[in-house]
Each structure stands twice: as C-alpha cells, then as structure tokens.
Amino acid sequence: MIATPDRTPLPRRFFDRPVLEVAPDLLGRILVRTTPDGPIALRLTEVEAYDGPNDPGSHAYRGPTPRTEVMFGPPGRVYVYFTYGMWHCMNLVCGPDGKASAVLLRAGEIVEGAEAARKRRLSARNDKELAKGPARLATALDVDRALDGTDACATGETPLRMLTGTPVPSDLVRNGPRTGVAGDGGNGDLHPWRFWIANDPTVSPYRAHVPRRRRS
C-alpha cells in the first residue's frame, strides 16, 4: 500500500542547510503551483545542486549580480532564470542567508492538475514528458521571471509552495554529473551533483555539455 503524500508545508529550516544535503532530500517532495486554471502539483524526481562561490558551474560563482541576487538568500525562495533566449528554469535557494547556493529542479511527475499542465506542454507525447527537463518543468507550471524571489515557504496565498510529500529512501537515490555544464563544473568526478530517483520514467536523459559553435 502506497502512503498518501504529506501535504504539510516544508519549513524554512529544511532549506537552511548545505546544498548537498538539501538536493537529494528534495526528491519525492511536492511543489504546488497555483494558476488561474487551478493548482498543479509536481512530485520532484530529479534535481541538481549548485554551490555558489565553491562551484564554477554556479551562476553565483563570481559573486552577486542583479540577476543572481535572490540566490544569496534567504533560504526557501525561488530563483528563476531565462536561458538561450527561450526557456525559464526554476531553482530553490538553500543554505544560510548570504551564501549563494541553490537546487535546480530538473524533472518531476505531475500528480495533480495534469490537464492544466497539458495546455502549456502541447508537444508532450504523454504525461511522463510534461515536466521531463528543467525548461519543460517550468513551462508546465507556468513559471517565469515574474516568480523570481517568490517565498516557497510562505503561508497563506502564494503562487508556489513546497510540501513535505514522501521522501525517497536513500537506496533509490542516484547521483552523477550535472547535465550540460561546461568546464570544471561539468566534471562528474568533482561535481557529481545531479540527483534522481532510480528507474523513474520522468527523469530526463543525461547530456554532456556541447560547446556552441560561433558563426564564421
């Protein structure tokens, strides 16, 4: 018998820990997005950790900028960035206030509100693909830069909220190199900081970084 996921909101202290503790512990947790079409709930199945000044793959590696200000805290807030001029990606800030670390939400299973998610992901061949990848996840949940800085631990009416869900047993958690990260940040021996649920069909395929060719 499968236990019903815990709908208790995750407290801020959950995120006020080192990023490599928070990232695997987010697997199985539930993210709820409130939309005009109703709530969409997503069970996290894949994440990546980014450790600020200690991590050449992090947006905050070289210090704060207007774009990365949210990453410096407080924990439990949402960091949304725009990439390749096309897609948004969503992160959850963690660690102590003032230290820039965050967890990229790479993939998940839509467990509530699939109809609303399908309206935004018309190219998905089935529901397993609705949030299979960070850009697809953000699109399915209607997440863009307007939600940058949202407090995912807030009470009352809030567009995004993290719930306790059902934590994943450690023997089902896998880790490896992060997807598409260049340079030392993509070295799987140094940064095996992508975490996923073993054999879950919503986990995205791994892709190594491919340098973009300059036009001649």
MIDRENZA-377603 format. One record per residue: x negated, y negated, z negated of N, C-alpha, C in turn; residue in one letter. Coordinates in steps of 0.05 Angstrom, whole numbers, plus 5000, padded with zeros to 4 digits. Atoms other than C-alpha are relative to their C-alpha. Layout:
! MIDRENZA-377603
XYZXYZXYZA;...
//
This chain:
! MIDRENZA-377603
498350245000500050005000498349755000M;501650244998497249325021501249794981I;499150205019497548794966500849745015A;499150264989501248144981497849794994T;502150215005496147574991500949804979P;499650195021495547104932500349725013D;499550274988498646424951499149774982R;501050215018495246054894497949835015T;502150164987491145454920497350054988P;502849975009483645534916499249754985L;500850245015480945064862497449885012P;502450134989475444564878497450144991R;502549865010470444954835499250235018R;500749784981470845514887498049905020F;501750114979467445054937497549874988F;502350135013462644744886497950204992D;502149805003457545294895498250005024R;501749994976451745444942501450115024P;498649924975453945525014499950305006V;500249724994451346235019501650184980L;498049865017455946434961502849955010E;497350074992461946074988500850145026V;499349914973461546305061501150295000A;498849734999462547065052502450034982P;497749995017467446934996502549885012D;497750124986471946555045501550215017L;498849794984473347195084502550114985L;497549905012480547425071501649784988G;498450235011482646735045501949895021R;497950104982488646385075499849705002I;499850284994488545705108502849945011L;497350084991495345365116499949725012V;499850264986496344815167503049935003R;497350104997502744405162500349855026T;499650144975505344195230502949935003T;497250064995511743895258501650255008P;498749754992513344595284500250204977D;499949835023512744885214497150094992G;502749935009506845185175498850235017P;501549794987501545605208498050104979I;501949895019497646075162498050185014A;502149844987491046385182498350134979L;501849845017487046935147497249995012R;502750034989479646795155498650275003L;501449744994475647365187497149965008T;502750054992469247025209499249714994E;501050275007465146425184497049985004V;502950054999458146115188499349794980E;500950195020454245765134497949815012A;501950204991450345115146499149854975Y;501050105026445744855091498549745002D;501050285000444344125107497149975004G;502950064997437143895096498250245000P;501649755000434744615088500550165025N;499049834977437644835155499849845026D;500350154975435244595224502450035018P;497649974984441844845253502349834990G;497950165011445944375210500149725012S;499750284991448743705234498849814980H;501050195021446343405168497050054994A;502849935004439143665175498349754996Y;501650245001436342965186501249784983R;498850205018440642605135502749915009G;497350094994447342255134500249825024P;499250184979450541925194503049954997T;497150045002457541635204501550265007P;498749764992459342295238500050214977R;500349785019456842745181500649914971T;499650105027458742315121501650184982E;498249835016464242795099498450244989V;501549765009459143365094498649964973M;501550065025455843015034501850004976F;498349955023461843154990502349794998G;500049785019465843224950500850265013P;499349744990466843974959503050045004P;497249944995473344244987501249835021G;498950164978474143725041499450125027R;500249904973474743855115498249835017V;501750144981469343665165500750105028Y;499249944973471743645237498249855019V;501750134979467143515296501050075028Y;499249974972468143445371497550095015F;502349894987463543855416500450045030T;500049974971461843895490502149835014Y;498050184989466843325502502750135005G;497649854995472443835499501450114976M;498849845021473444205434499449894972W;500450065029474244095359499350254986H;500749775017471244545306500449904971C;499250075028473144565232498150144980M;501849915021468644645171501249944973N;499350065027469744665096497549934984L;502350105014464844255054499750154973V;500549875025461644604995497549904987C;502450095015456144524943500649754984G;499550245016455343944895500349755016P;499650264988457443244913497349875006D;502550134992451842904952498150195015G;501649814985448843544981501650115023K;498549954975450843665053499950305008A;499849734990452944385064502950065006S;497349944991459044675099500150275013A;499549744987462145305126501749965024V;498450014976464445335198502050235001L;498049804998470945705206500150105029L;500549904973469546145266502450165012R;497949834989475546615272501950084977A;498149915020481846865238502450135013G;497549874992488447235242502349824992E;497650165007494846825247502050194987I;498249825015499247135194502849874995V;497450145002504846615195500049785020E;499850224981507346135248498750055026G;501349934975504646515308501349865024A;498650134977509946215353499049725004E;501050274997507545515338497150005010A;502849984991500245725349500050075030A;500049924972502046055416500649765018R;499450244984504745375441497449855006K;502550154996497745095433497850175013R;502049824989493945705458501350175022R;498649874978497545865523498350205015L;501849824985491446215552499450264984S;500549765016491146735495501650235012A;498749774989492647425523501650154980R;498549875021495147675456499549854974N;500250155025495847445384497250034987D;502749965012488947725365498149785011K;501750214988485947185411500749724992E;499150275005489746595383497949834986L;502150155015484046395335497450155000A;502449844997478346825361497749835010K;502050194993472746305361500749734987G;499550255015471945625326501749805015P;498450194985474845195382502850105003A;497449884998480645675391501549974974R;498850035027481945665316501049724996L;499250285004482144905314502449935019A;497850064981486644875376502650134991T;497649865010491545395348501249864977A;499050135024492145005284500449705004L;499650284994492544325318498249834982D;502050145016486244075283498349835019V;501850184985482543465310498749804980D;501550185017478342885284501849844981R;498250145018484442565252500150144973A;499949855025483943105198497250014986L;502650015012476542975184500249864973D;499950115027475842855109502450094984G;497649905015482443195090499150174976T;500649855024482343485020501550265001D;498749744998483844235027500750114972A;499349925027484444284951502149834987C;498050195011489643734942502650144994A;497349905006496343874911502149825013T;497850154988503043644938499850035031G;499949994971504043485012497249955011E;502650024988497643595051500050155026T;499949864974496343785124498550265001P;501649765001491244315106499650094971L;500349905027490744765045498850285000R;501149745003486445355025501350154977M;498749835021489845924987498250244994L;501749785009486746504949500050245019T;499949784982489147034997499250274987G;501049755010486047724989497050035006T;502849984995478447724981499250275012P;500949764986474748235024498050154983V;502049855015470948794989497249975013P;502750064990463348694997499150215020S;500949804981462549355034501149975028D;498950064974466749075091498949745012L;501250254991462748435098497450055015V;502449974984457548405153498849725004R;501350264995452447855168497950045022N;501950004978447847675225499449725009G;500750274990445147095267502449845008P;497850174992449546495280500249985030R;499550014971452646415348499349745012T;500550234983449845935399498349784987G;501750205014444945585351497250005012V;502650024987438445335382497750004980A;502550035016431245345355499950184976G;500349855024429545575286502750064987D;497349965011436845505266501350255011G;498849774988438546075312498450264995G;501749775007433146545284501650174980N;498449835018437147125255498550104976G;501649915023431347335210500049784979D;500150235019431146635178502849924991L;497350105006438546475181502150205009H;497949814993442947105184502649924986P;497950135016448646655161502750005013W;497249954990454546875203501150244984R;498849785016459247305161502750075012F;497549924989465047715186501050264987W;498849765010469848275168499550235020I;500749784982467448935197502550115014A;498049884983471649205255502649855002N;497550164997476748645252500249905029D;499850074972479448525322500149705006P;499950294995479947765313497349874999T;502750115001472447675303499049945028V;500950074973469147315361497450145007S;502549864992463447635401497649824995P;502550155004456347425385498849915026Y;501450104977452846985436497649844991R;502450155007445746745431500149735014A;500150264988444046025448498950015028H;501050024973443145885522499649705006V;500650284995439545225538501649905024P;498550124978443644755581498049895021R;501850104979440244615648500649725007R;499750274990439043905668500449995030R;499650034971441543685735497549875013R;502450114986435843555784500849745015S;
//
